[in-house]
Amino acid sequence: MTIKISAEAKEVLMELSKFVEAKNTPGAGKRFRNKFIIKIKEQLKHSEHLNCKHPKLNEQKLKCFFINDWVIAYQKNEDSILIYLIIHGSLLAY
């Protein structure tokens, strides 16, 4: 099963990486991004997740899980998984 990341989710990962890089030693941003992607893949391979509780995400029939304070919303198809959104949990207003 292939895991794909939407352009919006990639942009969030890049901005997170830049932020971590700016606050730490050279290369920290890239290491952070790689570890975050590994955590996402592990969660997707070893767990079945519930539909998102947030109304807008639930309307799109997305499934969600958390990594620390970050919400990862995705859709699982027969042969692939598409990560639609990575957003900080504090930014989701109910």
PDB file of N, CA, C and O in Angstrom:
ATOM      1  N   MET A   1       0.836  -1.173   0.000  1.00  0.00           N
ATOM      2  CA  MET A   1       0.000   0.000   0.000  1.00  0.00           C
ATOM      3  C   MET A   1       0.886   1.244   0.000  1.00  0.00           C
ATOM      4  O   MET A   1       1.814   1.363   0.800  1.00  0.00           O
ATOM      5  N   THR A   2       0.586   2.154  -0.902  1.00  0.00           N
ATOM      6  CA  THR A   2       1.373   3.373  -0.994  1.00  0.00           C
ATOM      7  C   THR A   2       0.743   4.481  -0.143  1.00  0.00           C
ATOM      8  O   THR A   2      -0.475   4.555   0.016  1.00  0.00           O
ATOM      9  N   ILE A   3       1.601   5.322   0.387  1.00  0.00           N
ATOM     10  CA  ILE A   3       1.154   6.459   1.184  1.00  0.00           C
ATOM     11  C   ILE A   3       1.548   7.722   0.429  1.00  0.00           C
ATOM     12  O   ILE A   3       2.722   7.945   0.133  1.00  0.00           O
ATOM     13  N   LYS A   4       0.553   8.538   0.126  1.00  0.00           N
ATOM     14  CA  LYS A   4       0.775   9.789  -0.591  1.00  0.00           C
ATOM     15  C   LYS A   4       0.441  10.949   0.331  1.00  0.00           C
ATOM     16  O   LYS A   4      -0.391  10.819   1.229  1.00  0.00           O
ATOM     17  N   ILE A   5       1.091  12.081   0.107  1.00  0.00           N
ATOM     18  CA  ILE A   5       0.873  13.269   0.927  1.00  0.00           C
ATOM     19  C   ILE A   5       0.414  14.402   0.015  1.00  0.00           C
ATOM     20  O   ILE A   5       1.058  14.695  -0.993  1.00  0.00           O
ATOM     21  N   SER A   6      -0.697  15.035   0.368  1.00  0.00           N
ATOM     22  CA  SER A   6      -1.222  16.143  -0.435  1.00  0.00           C
ATOM     23  C   SER A   6      -0.252  17.322  -0.410  1.00  0.00           C
ATOM     24  O   SER A   6       0.618  17.410   0.456  1.00  0.00           O
ATOM     25  N   ALA A   7      -0.419  18.213  -1.364  1.00  0.00           N
ATOM     26  CA  ALA A   7       0.439  19.399  -1.433  1.00  0.00           C
ATOM     27  C   ALA A   7       0.298  20.243  -0.168  1.00  0.00           C
ATOM     28  O   ALA A   7       1.287  20.788   0.322  1.00  0.00           O
ATOM     29  N   GLU A   8      -0.910  20.357   0.362  1.00  0.00           N
ATOM     30  CA  GLU A   8      -1.143  21.147   1.576  1.00  0.00           C
ATOM     31  C   GLU A   8      -0.419  20.533   2.775  1.00  0.00           C
ATOM     32  O   GLU A   8       0.200  21.248   3.563  1.00  0.00           O
ATOM     33  N   ALA A   9      -0.497  19.210   2.910  1.00  0.00           N
ATOM     34  CA  ALA A   9       0.180  18.526   4.016  1.00  0.00           C
ATOM     35  C   ALA A   9       1.706  18.640   3.859  1.00  0.00           C
ATOM     36  O   ALA A   9       2.419  18.799   4.849  1.00  0.00           O
ATOM     37  N   LYS A  10       2.199  18.561   2.631  1.00  0.00           N
ATOM     38  CA  LYS A  10       3.638  18.722   2.393  1.00  0.00           C
ATOM     39  C   LYS A  10       4.104  20.118   2.796  1.00  0.00           C
ATOM     40  O   LYS A  10       5.180  20.287   3.368  1.00  0.00           O
ATOM     41  N   GLU A  11       3.284  21.103   2.492  1.00  0.00           N
ATOM     42  CA  GLU A  11       3.618  22.481   2.842  1.00  0.00           C
ATOM     43  C   GLU A  11       3.730  22.647   4.359  1.00  0.00           C
ATOM     44  O   GLU A  11       4.630  23.331   4.848  1.00  0.00           O
ATOM     45  N   VAL A  12       2.818  22.022   5.099  1.00  0.00           N
ATOM     46  CA  VAL A  12       2.869  22.078   6.560  1.00  0.00           C
ATOM     47  C   VAL A  12       4.155  21.427   7.063  1.00  0.00           C
ATOM     48  O   VAL A  12       4.820  21.963   7.949  1.00  0.00           O
ATOM     49  N   LEU A  13       4.504  20.271   6.499  1.00  0.00           N
ATOM     50  CA  LEU A  13       5.747  19.595   6.897  1.00  0.00           C
ATOM     51  C   LEU A  13       6.966  20.465   6.614  1.00  0.00           C
ATOM     52  O   LEU A  13       7.891  20.518   7.425  1.00  0.00           O
ATOM     53  N   MET A  14       6.974  21.143   5.481  1.00  0.00           N
ATOM     54  CA  MET A  14       8.105  22.000   5.130  1.00  0.00           C
ATOM     55  C   MET A  14       8.201  23.194   6.088  1.00  0.00           C
ATOM     56  O   MET A  14       9.297  23.558   6.513  1.00  0.00           O
ATOM     57  N   GLU A  15       7.067  23.799   6.428  1.00  0.00           N
ATOM     58  CA  GLU A  15       7.073  24.932   7.350  1.00  0.00           C
ATOM     59  C   GLU A  15       7.508  24.504   8.752  1.00  0.00           C
ATOM     60  O   GLU A  15       8.246  25.226   9.424  1.00  0.00           O
ATOM     61  N   LEU A  16       7.053  23.335   9.189  1.00  0.00           N
ATOM     62  CA  LEU A  16       7.503  22.799  10.480  1.00  0.00           C
ATOM     63  C   LEU A  16       9.007  22.578  10.469  1.00  0.00           C
ATOM     64  O   LEU A  16       9.710  22.907  11.425  1.00  0.00           O
ATOM     65  N   SER A  17       9.481  22.017   9.374  1.00  0.00           N
ATOM     66  CA  SER A  17      10.903  21.751   9.231  1.00  0.00           C
ATOM     67  C   SER A  17      11.717  23.047   9.298  1.00  0.00           C
ATOM     68  O   SER A  17      12.755  23.101   9.957  1.00  0.00           O
ATOM     69  N   LYS A  18      11.242  24.079   8.619  1.00  0.00           N
ATOM     70  CA  LYS A  18      11.929  25.373   8.638  1.00  0.00           C
ATOM     71  C   LYS A  18      11.936  25.967  10.043  1.00  0.00           C
ATOM     72  O   LYS A  18      12.944  26.520  10.482  1.00  0.00           O
ATOM     73  N   PHE A  19      10.815  25.853  10.745  1.00  0.00           N
ATOM     74  CA  PHE A  19      10.726  26.376  12.108  1.00  0.00           C
ATOM     75  C   PHE A  19      11.715  25.677  13.025  1.00  0.00           C
ATOM     76  O   PHE A  19      12.446  26.328  13.771  1.00  0.00           O
ATOM     77  N   VAL A  20      11.737  24.342  12.970  1.00  0.00           N
ATOM     78  CA  VAL A  20      12.659  23.565  13.809  1.00  0.00           C
ATOM     79  C   VAL A  20      14.103  23.903  13.455  1.00  0.00           C
ATOM     80  O   VAL A  20      14.944  24.040  14.344  1.00  0.00           O
ATOM     81  N   GLU A  21      14.389  24.035  12.186  1.00  0.00           N
ATOM     82  CA  GLU A  21      15.738  24.374  11.721  1.00  0.00           C
ATOM     83  C   GLU A  21      16.177  25.738  12.262  1.00  0.00           C
ATOM     84  O   GLU A  21      17.327  25.908  12.666  1.00  0.00           O
ATOM     85  N   ALA A  22      15.264  26.701  12.266  1.00  0.00           N
ATOM     86  CA  ALA A  22      15.600  28.042  12.725  1.00  0.00           C
ATOM     87  C   ALA A  22      15.891  28.094  14.225  1.00  0.00           C
ATOM     88  O   ALA A  22      16.654  28.944  14.685  1.00  0.00           O
ATOM     89  N   LYS A  23      15.283  27.190  14.979  1.00  0.00           N
ATOM     90  CA  LYS A  23      15.424  27.206  16.440  1.00  0.00           C
ATOM     91  C   LYS A  23      16.506  26.261  16.949  1.00  0.00           C
ATOM     92  O   LYS A  23      16.804  26.260  18.144  1.00  0.00           O
ATOM     93  N   ASN A  24      17.099  25.461  16.074  1.00  0.00           N
ATOM     94  CA  ASN A  24      18.053  24.431  16.490  1.00  0.00           C
ATOM     95  C   ASN A  24      19.301  24.433  15.618  1.00  0.00           C
ATOM     96  O   ASN A  24      19.556  25.378  14.871  1.00  0.00           O
ATOM     97  N   THR A  25      20.057  23.377  15.724  1.00  0.00           N
ATOM     98  CA  THR A  25      21.298  23.249  14.960  1.00  0.00           C
ATOM     99  C   THR A  25      21.006  22.888  13.498  1.00  0.00           C
ATOM    100  O   THR A  25      19.932  22.372  13.188  1.00  0.00           O
ATOM    101  N   PRO A  26      21.957  23.158  12.607  1.00  0.00           N
ATOM    102  CA  PRO A  26      21.755  22.817  11.195  1.00  0.00           C
ATOM    103  C   PRO A  26      21.420  21.323  11.024  1.00  0.00           C
ATOM    104  O   PRO A  26      22.051  20.452  11.624  1.00  0.00           O
ATOM    105  N   GLY A  27      20.433  21.067  10.207  1.00  0.00           N
ATOM    106  CA  GLY A  27      20.019  19.694   9.939  1.00  0.00           C
ATOM    107  C   GLY A  27      18.894  19.215  10.845  1.00  0.00           C
ATOM    108  O   GLY A  27      18.309  18.164  10.586  1.00  0.00           O
ATOM    109  N   ALA A  28      18.576  19.957  11.899  1.00  0.00           N
ATOM    110  CA  ALA A  28      17.537  19.543  12.844  1.00  0.00           C
ATOM    111  C   ALA A  28      16.163  19.505  12.181  1.00  0.00           C
ATOM    112  O   ALA A  28      15.352  18.628  12.480  1.00  0.00           O
ATOM    113  N   GLY A  29      15.902  20.438  11.295  1.00  0.00           N
ATOM    114  CA  GLY A  29      14.610  20.485  10.610  1.00  0.00           C
ATOM    115  C   GLY A  29      14.374  19.256   9.755  1.00  0.00           C
ATOM    116  O   GLY A  29      13.290  18.673   9.766  1.00  0.00           O
ATOM    117  N   LYS A  30      15.396  18.872   9.019  1.00  0.00           N
ATOM    118  CA  LYS A  30      15.278  17.691   8.156  1.00  0.00           C
ATOM    119  C   LYS A  30      15.103  16.428   9.001  1.00  0.00           C
ATOM    120  O   LYS A  30      14.302  15.557   8.664  1.00  0.00           O
ATOM    121  N   ARG A  31      15.852  16.332  10.096  1.00  0.00           N
ATOM    122  CA  ARG A  31      15.709  15.168  10.986  1.00  0.00           C
ATOM    123  C   ARG A  31      14.308  15.119  11.594  1.00  0.00           C
ATOM    124  O   ARG A  31      13.700  14.052  11.678  1.00  0.00           O
ATOM    125  N   PHE A  32      13.803  16.270  12.014  1.00  0.00           N
ATOM    126  CA  PHE A  32      12.458  16.339  12.572  1.00  0.00           C
ATOM    127  C   PHE A  32      11.435  15.858  11.542  1.00  0.00           C
ATOM    128  O   PHE A  32      10.584  15.025  11.854  1.00  0.00           O
ATOM    129  N   ARG A  33      11.516  16.378  10.320  1.00  0.00           N
ATOM    130  CA  ARG A  33      10.580  16.005   9.256  1.00  0.00           C
ATOM    131  C   ARG A  33      10.628  14.516   8.981  1.00  0.00           C
ATOM    132  O   ARG A  33       9.586  13.872   8.863  1.00  0.00           O
ATOM    133  N   ASN A  34      11.827  13.961   8.878  1.00  0.00           N
ATOM    134  CA  ASN A  34      11.963  12.523   8.608  1.00  0.00           C
ATOM    135  C   ASN A  34      11.366  11.676   9.729  1.00  0.00           C
ATOM    136  O   ASN A  34      10.696  10.679   9.464  1.00  0.00           O
ATOM    137  N   LYS A  35      11.610  12.073  10.988  1.00  0.00           N
ATOM    138  CA  LYS A  35      11.046  11.331  12.126  1.00  0.00           C
ATOM    139  C   LYS A  35       9.527  11.453  12.157  1.00  0.00           C
ATOM    140  O   LYS A  35       8.831  10.490  12.479  1.00  0.00           O
ATOM    141  N   PHE A  36       9.015  12.634  11.823  1.00  0.00           N
ATOM    142  CA  PHE A  36       7.569  12.846  11.813  1.00  0.00           C
ATOM    143  C   PHE A  36       6.919  11.965  10.750  1.00  0.00           C
ATOM    144  O   PHE A  36       5.875  11.361  10.997  1.00  0.00           O
ATOM    145  N   ILE A  37       7.522  11.889   9.583  1.00  0.00           N
ATOM    146  CA  ILE A  37       6.987  11.042   8.511  1.00  0.00           C
ATOM    147  C   ILE A  37       7.033   9.573   8.916  1.00  0.00           C
ATOM    148  O   ILE A  37       6.094   8.831   8.628  1.00  0.00           O
ATOM    149  N   ILE A  38       8.087   9.144   9.566  1.00  0.00           N
ATOM    150  CA  ILE A  38       8.184   7.756  10.043  1.00  0.00           C
ATOM    151  C   ILE A  38       7.064   7.470  11.044  1.00  0.00           C
ATOM    152  O   ILE A  38       6.445   6.408  10.982  1.00  0.00           O
ATOM    153  N   LYS A  39       6.794   8.403  11.967  1.00  0.00           N
ATOM    154  CA  LYS A  39       5.712   8.224  12.936  1.00  0.00           C
ATOM    155  C   LYS A  39       4.366   8.100  12.230  1.00  0.00           C
ATOM    156  O   LYS A  39       3.540   7.269  12.607  1.00  0.00           O
ATOM    157  N   ILE A  40       4.146   8.919  11.216  1.00  0.00           N
ATOM    158  CA  ILE A  40       2.898   8.847  10.450  1.00  0.00           C
ATOM    159  C   ILE A  40       2.760   7.467   9.809  1.00  0.00           C
ATOM    160  O   ILE A  40       1.710   6.834   9.914  1.00  0.00           O
ATOM    161  N   LYS A  41       3.811   7.007   9.150  1.00  0.00           N
ATOM    162  CA  LYS A  41       3.763   5.705   8.475  1.00  0.00           C
ATOM    163  C   LYS A  41       3.521   4.568   9.457  1.00  0.00           C
ATOM    164  O   LYS A  41       2.765   3.643   9.161  1.00  0.00           O
ATOM    165  N   GLU A  42       4.161   4.631  10.628  1.00  0.00           N
ATOM    166  CA  GLU A  42       3.961   3.595  11.643  1.00  0.00           C
ATOM    167  C   GLU A  42       2.510   3.576  12.117  1.00  0.00           C
ATOM    168  O   GLU A  42       1.914   2.510  12.267  1.00  0.00           O
ATOM    169  N   GLN A  43       1.946   4.759  12.353  1.00  0.00           N
ATOM    170  CA  GLN A  43       0.546   4.837  12.779  1.00  0.00           C
ATOM    171  C   GLN A  43      -0.387   4.261  11.717  1.00  0.00           C
ATOM    172  O   GLN A  43      -1.341   3.554  12.041  1.00  0.00           O
ATOM    173  N   LEU A  44      -0.115   4.562  10.467  1.00  0.00           N
ATOM    174  CA  LEU A  44      -0.987   4.098   9.387  1.00  0.00           C
ATOM    175  C   LEU A  44      -0.870   2.589   9.170  1.00  0.00           C
ATOM    176  O   LEU A  44      -1.852   1.948   8.796  1.00  0.00           O
ATOM    177  N   LYS A  45       0.290   2.020   9.394  1.00  0.00           N
ATOM    178  CA  LYS A  45       0.490   0.589   9.177  1.00  0.00           C
ATOM    179  C   LYS A  45      -0.051  -0.262  10.317  1.00  0.00           C
ATOM    180  O   LYS A  45      -0.501  -1.385  10.091  1.00  0.00           O
ATOM    181  N   HIS A  46      -0.014   0.259  11.538  1.00  0.00           N
ATOM    182  CA  HIS A  46      -0.297  -0.578  12.700  1.00  0.00           C
ATOM    183  C   HIS A  46      -1.609  -0.260  13.406  1.00  0.00           C
ATOM    184  O   HIS A  46      -1.901  -0.842  14.450  1.00  0.00           O
ATOM    185  N   SER A  47      -2.403   0.651  12.856  1.00  0.00           N
ATOM    186  CA  SER A  47      -3.633   1.026  13.549  1.00  0.00           C
ATOM    187  C   SER A  47      -4.750   1.278  12.554  1.00  0.00           C
ATOM    188  O   SER A  47      -4.520   1.673  11.412  1.00  0.00           O
ATOM    189  N   GLU A  48      -5.969   1.036  13.021  1.00  0.00           N
ATOM    190  CA  GLU A  48      -7.163   1.427  12.275  1.00  0.00           C
ATOM    191  C   GLU A  48      -7.764   2.600  13.032  1.00  0.00           C
ATOM    192  O   GLU A  48      -7.985   2.505  14.240  1.00  0.00           O
ATOM    193  N   HIS A  49      -8.028   3.685  12.357  1.00  0.00           N
ATOM    194  CA  HIS A  49      -8.459   4.916  13.007  1.00  0.00           C
ATOM    195  C   HIS A  49      -9.938   5.186  12.765  1.00  0.00           C
ATOM    196  O   HIS A  49     -10.530   4.691  11.806  1.00  0.00           O
ATOM    197  N   LEU A  50     -10.513   5.975  13.647  1.00  0.00           N
ATOM    198  CA  LEU A  50     -11.913   6.356  13.540  1.00  0.00           C
ATOM    199  C   LEU A  50     -12.067   7.547  12.608  1.00  0.00           C
ATOM    200  O   LEU A  50     -11.098   8.230  12.276  1.00  0.00           O
ATOM    201  N   ASN A  51     -13.313   7.781  12.193  1.00  0.00           N
ATOM    202  CA  ASN A  51     -13.588   8.975  11.406  1.00  0.00           C
ATOM    203  C   ASN A  51     -13.278  10.203  12.248  1.00  0.00           C
ATOM    204  O   ASN A  51     -13.409  10.171  13.472  1.00  0.00           O
ATOM    205  N   CYS A  52     -12.873  11.272  11.603  1.00  0.00           N
ATOM    206  CA  CYS A  52     -12.550  12.509  12.302  1.00  0.00           C
ATOM    207  C   CYS A  52     -13.780  13.037  13.033  1.00  0.00           C
ATOM    208  O   CYS A  52     -14.899  12.936  12.529  1.00  0.00           O
ATOM    209  N   LYS A  53     -13.574  13.591  14.202  1.00  0.00           N
ATOM    210  CA  LYS A  53     -14.676  14.156  14.977  1.00  0.00           C
ATOM    211  C   LYS A  53     -15.043  15.561  14.520  1.00  0.00           C
ATOM    212  O   LYS A  53     -16.187  15.987  14.678  1.00  0.00           O
ATOM    213  N   HIS A  54     -14.089  16.276  13.959  1.00  0.00           N
ATOM    214  CA  HIS A  54     -14.357  17.641  13.497  1.00  0.00           C
ATOM    215  C   HIS A  54     -15.364  17.578  12.343  1.00  0.00           C
ATOM    216  O   HIS A  54     -15.169  16.815  11.397  1.00  0.00           O
ATOM    217  N   PRO A  55     -16.444  18.379  12.414  1.00  0.00           N
ATOM    218  CA  PRO A  55     -17.513  18.291  11.401  1.00  0.00           C
ATOM    219  C   PRO A  55     -17.041  18.445   9.955  1.00  0.00           C
ATOM    220  O   PRO A  55     -17.471  17.692   9.081  1.00  0.00           O
ATOM    221  N   LYS A  56     -16.159  19.415   9.696  1.00  0.00           N
ATOM    222  CA  LYS A  56     -15.695  19.635   8.308  1.00  0.00           C
ATOM    223  C   LYS A  56     -14.902  18.441   7.788  1.00  0.00           C
ATOM    224  O   LYS A  56     -15.038  18.062   6.625  1.00  0.00           O
ATOM    225  N   LEU A  57     -14.076  17.850   8.647  1.00  0.00           N
ATOM    226  CA  LEU A  57     -13.283  16.698   8.231  1.00  0.00           C
ATOM    227  C   LEU A  57     -14.156  15.453   8.121  1.00  0.00           C
ATOM    228  O   LEU A  57     -13.939  14.607   7.254  1.00  0.00           O
ATOM    229  N   ASN A  58     -15.144  15.350   9.006  1.00  0.00           N
ATOM    230  CA  ASN A  58     -16.046  14.199   8.980  1.00  0.00           C
ATOM    231  C   ASN A  58     -16.897  14.219   7.717  1.00  0.00           C
ATOM    232  O   ASN A  58     -17.182  13.166   7.148  1.00  0.00           O
ATOM    233  N   GLU A  59     -17.307  15.407   7.273  1.00  0.00           N
ATOM    234  CA  GLU A  59     -18.086  15.538   6.029  1.00  0.00           C
ATOM    235  C   GLU A  59     -17.339  14.929   4.845  1.00  0.00           C
ATOM    236  O   GLU A  59     -17.948  14.370   3.934  1.00  0.00           O
ATOM    237  N   GLN A  60     -16.035  15.044   4.872  1.00  0.00           N
ATOM    238  CA  GLN A  60     -15.208  14.525   3.773  1.00  0.00           C
ATOM    239  C   GLN A  60     -14.862  13.051   3.965  1.00  0.00           C
ATOM    240  O   GLN A  60     -14.120  12.469   3.174  1.00  0.00           O
ATOM    241  N   LYS A  61     -15.413  12.452   5.030  1.00  0.00           N
ATOM    242  CA  LYS A  61     -15.192  11.040   5.355  1.00  0.00           C
ATOM    243  C   LYS A  61     -13.706  10.716   5.568  1.00  0.00           C
ATOM    244  O   LYS A  61     -13.209   9.679   5.130  1.00  0.00           O
ATOM    245  N   LEU A  62     -13.016  11.632   6.252  1.00  0.00           N
ATOM    246  CA  LEU A  62     -11.605  11.436   6.552  1.00  0.00           C
ATOM    247  C   LEU A  62     -11.458  10.742   7.897  1.00  0.00           C
ATOM    248  O   LEU A  62     -12.307  10.879   8.777  1.00  0.00           O
ATOM    249  N   LYS A  63     -10.381  10.001   8.041  1.00  0.00           N
ATOM    250  CA  LYS A  63     -10.021   9.376   9.309  1.00  0.00           C
ATOM    251  C   LYS A  63      -8.905  10.223   9.921  1.00  0.00           C
ATOM    252  O   LYS A  63      -8.130  10.853   9.201  1.00  0.00           O
ATOM    253  N   CYS A  64      -8.828  10.232  11.257  1.00  0.00           N
ATOM    254  CA  CYS A  64      -7.851  11.081  11.931  1.00  0.00           C
ATOM    255  C   CYS A  64      -7.108  10.325  13.019  1.00  0.00           C
ATOM    256  O   CYS A  64      -7.620   9.369  13.601  1.00  0.00           O
ATOM    257  N   PHE A  65      -5.894  10.775  13.276  1.00  0.00           N
ATOM    258  CA  PHE A  65      -5.134  10.346  14.444  1.00  0.00           C
ATOM    259  C   PHE A  65      -4.220  11.491  14.848  1.00  0.00           C
ATOM    260  O   PHE A  65      -4.018  12.445  14.096  1.00  0.00           O
ATOM    261  N   PHE A  66      -3.675  11.377  16.048  1.00  0.00           N
ATOM    262  CA  PHE A  66      -2.823  12.424  16.596  1.00  0.00           C
ATOM    263  C   PHE A  66      -1.380  11.950  16.713  1.00  0.00           C
ATOM    264  O   PHE A  66      -1.116  10.782  16.998  1.00  0.00           O
ATOM    265  N   ILE A  67      -0.462  12.865  16.492  1.00  0.00           N
ATOM    266  CA  ILE A  67       0.943  12.692  16.863  1.00  0.00           C
ATOM    267  C   ILE A  67       1.264  13.932  17.684  1.00  0.00           C
ATOM    268  O   ILE A  67       1.348  15.042  17.158  1.00  0.00           O
ATOM    269  N   ASN A  68       1.439  13.722  18.966  1.00  0.00           N
ATOM    270  CA  ASN A  68       1.571  14.818  19.925  1.00  0.00           C
ATOM    271  C   ASN A  68       0.348  15.724  19.786  1.00  0.00           C
ATOM    272  O   ASN A  68      -0.774  15.254  19.973  1.00  0.00           O
ATOM    273  N   ASP A  69       0.525  16.986  19.468  1.00  0.00           N
ATOM    274  CA  ASP A  69      -0.608  17.912  19.336  1.00  0.00           C
ATOM    275  C   ASP A  69      -1.083  18.069  17.895  1.00  0.00           C
ATOM    276  O   ASP A  69      -1.962  18.884  17.616  1.00  0.00           O
ATOM    277  N   TRP A  70      -0.515  17.305  16.995  1.00  0.00           N
ATOM    278  CA  TRP A  70      -0.826  17.429  15.575  1.00  0.00           C
ATOM    279  C   TRP A  70      -1.880  16.412  15.159  1.00  0.00           C
ATOM    280  O   TRP A  70      -1.823  15.244  15.545  1.00  0.00           O
ATOM    281  N   VAL A  71      -2.852  16.877  14.360  1.00  0.00           N
ATOM    282  CA  VAL A  71      -3.904  16.016  13.828  1.00  0.00           C
ATOM    283  C   VAL A  71      -3.541  15.679  12.392  1.00  0.00           C
ATOM    284  O   VAL A  71      -3.234  16.562  11.591  1.00  0.00           O
ATOM    285  N   ILE A  72      -3.579  14.390  12.077  1.00  0.00           N
ATOM    286  CA  ILE A  72      -3.319  13.930  10.716  1.00  0.00           C
ATOM    287  C   ILE A  72      -4.629  13.366  10.187  1.00  0.00           C
ATOM    288  O   ILE A  72      -5.167  12.407  10.740  1.00  0.00           O
ATOM    289  N   ALA A  73      -5.141  13.963   9.112  1.00  0.00           N
ATOM    290  CA  ALA A  73      -6.397  13.521   8.496  1.00  0.00           C
ATOM    291  C   ALA A  73      -6.074  12.868   7.162  1.00  0.00           C
ATOM    292  O   ALA A  73      -5.323  13.416   6.354  1.00  0.00           O
ATOM    293  N   TYR A  74      -6.650  11.687   6.939  1.00  0.00           N
ATOM    294  CA  TYR A  74      -6.317  10.941   5.731  1.00  0.00           C
ATOM    295  C   TYR A  74      -7.522  10.165   5.223  1.00  0.00           C
ATOM    296  O   TYR A  74      -8.529  10.006   5.914  1.00  0.00           O
ATOM    297  N   GLN A  75      -7.382   9.687   3.992  1.00  0.00           N
ATOM    298  CA  GLN A  75      -8.402   8.823   3.401  1.00  0.00           C
ATOM    299  C   GLN A  75      -7.711   7.559   2.909  1.00  0.00           C
ATOM    300  O   GLN A  75      -6.675   7.612   2.246  1.00  0.00           O
ATOM    301  N   LYS A  76      -8.306   6.430   3.247  1.00  0.00           N
ATOM    302  CA  LYS A  76      -7.743   5.139   2.858  1.00  0.00           C
ATOM    303  C   LYS A  76      -8.576   4.571   1.716  1.00  0.00           C
ATOM    304  O   LYS A  76      -9.795   4.438   1.818  1.00  0.00           O
ATOM    305  N   ASN A  77      -7.885   4.239   0.624  1.00  0.00           N
ATOM    306  CA  ASN A  77      -8.523   3.600  -0.521  1.00  0.00           C
ATOM    307  C   ASN A  77      -8.059   2.148  -0.571  1.00  0.00           C
ATOM    308  O   ASN A  77      -7.338   1.691   0.316  1.00  0.00           O
ATOM    309  N   GLU A  78      -8.463   1.444  -1.582  1.00  0.00           N
ATOM    310  CA  GLU A  78      -8.105   0.024  -1.688  1.00  0.00           C
ATOM    311  C   GLU A  78      -6.595  -0.199  -1.771  1.00  0.00           C
ATOM    312  O   GLU A  78      -6.069  -1.127  -1.158  1.00  0.00           O
ATOM    313  N   ASP A  79      -5.901   0.648  -2.525  1.00  0.00           N
ATOM    314  CA  ASP A  79      -4.472   0.415  -2.744  1.00  0.00           C
ATOM    315  C   ASP A  79      -3.566   1.557  -2.278  1.00  0.00           C
ATOM    316  O   ASP A  79      -2.349   1.496  -2.456  1.00  0.00           O
ATOM    317  N   SER A  80      -4.162   2.607  -1.676  1.00  0.00           N
ATOM    318  CA  SER A  80      -3.324   3.729  -1.248  1.00  0.00           C
ATOM    319  C   SER A  80      -3.967   4.484  -0.082  1.00  0.00           C
ATOM    320  O   SER A  80      -5.152   4.330   0.215  1.00  0.00           O
ATOM    321  N   ILE A  81      -3.152   5.287   0.551  1.00  0.00           N
ATOM    322  CA  ILE A  81      -3.591   6.181   1.607  1.00  0.00           C
ATOM    323  C   ILE A  81      -3.132   7.577   1.216  1.00  0.00           C
ATOM    324  O   ILE A  81      -1.971   7.788   0.866  1.00  0.00           O
ATOM    325  N   LEU A  82      -4.062   8.530   1.280  1.00  0.00           N
ATOM    326  CA  LEU A  82      -3.717   9.914   0.968  1.00  0.00           C
ATOM    327  C   LEU A  82      -3.869  10.751   2.230  1.00  0.00           C
ATOM    328  O   LEU A  82      -4.958  10.848   2.795  1.00  0.00           O
ATOM    329  N   ILE A  83      -2.775  11.351   2.664  1.00  0.00           N
ATOM    330  CA  ILE A  83      -2.803  12.253   3.812  1.00  0.00           C
ATOM    331  C   ILE A  83      -3.230  13.619   3.282  1.00  0.00           C
ATOM    332  O   ILE A  83      -2.505  14.265   2.525  1.00  0.00           O
ATOM    333  N   TYR A  84      -4.411  14.039   3.691  1.00  0.00           N
ATOM    334  CA  TYR A  84      -4.958  15.305   3.213  1.00  0.00           C
ATOM    335  C   TYR A  84      -4.472  16.493   4.007  1.00  0.00           C
ATOM    336  O   TYR A  84      -4.187  17.549   3.442  1.00  0.00           O
ATOM    337  N   LEU A  85      -4.375  16.328   5.327  1.00  0.00           N
ATOM    338  CA  LEU A  85      -4.186  17.490   6.174  1.00  0.00           C
ATOM    339  C   LEU A  85      -3.340  17.147   7.388  1.00  0.00           C
ATOM    340  O   LEU A  85      -3.508  16.093   8.002  1.00  0.00           O
ATOM    341  N   ILE A  86      -2.442  18.036   7.720  1.00  0.00           N
ATOM    342  CA  ILE A  86      -1.696  17.987   8.991  1.00  0.00           C
ATOM    343  C   ILE A  86      -1.916  19.358   9.602  1.00  0.00           C
ATOM    344  O   ILE A  86      -1.529  20.375   9.026  1.00  0.00           O
ATOM    345  N   ILE A  87      -2.545  19.381  10.780  1.00  0.00           N
ATOM    346  CA  ILE A  87      -2.880  20.645  11.416  1.00  0.00           C
ATOM    347  C   ILE A  87      -2.714  20.540  12.925  1.00  0.00           C
ATOM    348  O   ILE A  87      -2.983  19.494  13.515  1.00  0.00           O
ATOM    349  N   HIS A  88      -2.277  21.616  13.538  1.00  0.00           N
ATOM    350  CA  HIS A  88      -2.132  21.630  14.993  1.00  0.00           C
ATOM    351  C   HIS A  88      -3.523  21.575  15.603  1.00  0.00           C
ATOM    352  O   HIS A  88      -4.419  22.299  15.168  1.00  0.00           O
ATOM    353  N   GLY A  89      -3.713  20.727  16.602  1.00  0.00           N
ATOM    354  CA  GLY A  89      -5.018  20.523  17.216  1.00  0.00           C
ATOM    355  C   GLY A  89      -5.646  21.802  17.746  1.00  0.00           C
ATOM    356  O   GLY A  89      -6.870  21.936  17.743  1.00  0.00           O
ATOM    357  N   SER A  90      -4.835  22.737  18.199  1.00  0.00           N
ATOM    358  CA  SER A  90      -5.376  23.996  18.748  1.00  0.00           C
ATOM    359  C   SER A  90      -6.036  24.847  17.678  1.00  0.00           C
ATOM    360  O   SER A  90      -6.796  25.757  18.009  1.00  0.00           O
ATOM    361  N   LEU A  91      -5.771  24.581  16.408  1.00  0.00           N
ATOM    362  CA  LEU A  91      -6.357  25.360  15.326  1.00  0.00           C
ATOM    363  C   LEU A  91      -7.715  24.834  14.876  1.00  0.00           C
ATOM    364  O   LEU A  91      -8.390  25.471  14.067  1.00  0.00           O
ATOM    365  N   LEU A  92      -8.123  23.666  15.397  1.00  0.00           N
ATOM    366  CA  LEU A  92      -9.430  23.110  15.053  1.00  0.00           C
ATOM    367  C   LEU A  92     -10.455  23.593  16.071  1.00  0.00           C
ATOM    368  O   LEU A  92     -10.436  23.172  17.227  1.00  0.00           O
ATOM    369  N   ALA A  93     -11.327  24.454  15.650  1.00  0.00           N
ATOM    370  CA  ALA A  93     -12.398  24.948  16.528  1.00  0.00           C
ATOM    371  C   ALA A  93     -13.661  24.140  16.244  1.00  0.00           C
ATOM    372  O   ALA A  93     -14.012  23.910  15.087  1.00  0.00           O
ATOM    373  N   TYR A  94     -14.325  23.722  17.284  1.00  0.00           N
ATOM    374  CA  TYR A  94     -15.554  22.919  17.116  1.00  0.00           C
ATOM    375  C   TYR A  94     -16.768  23.782  17.207  1.00  0.00           C
ATOM    376  O   TYR A  94     -17.888  23.287  17.090  1.00  0.00           O
TER     377      TYR A  94
END
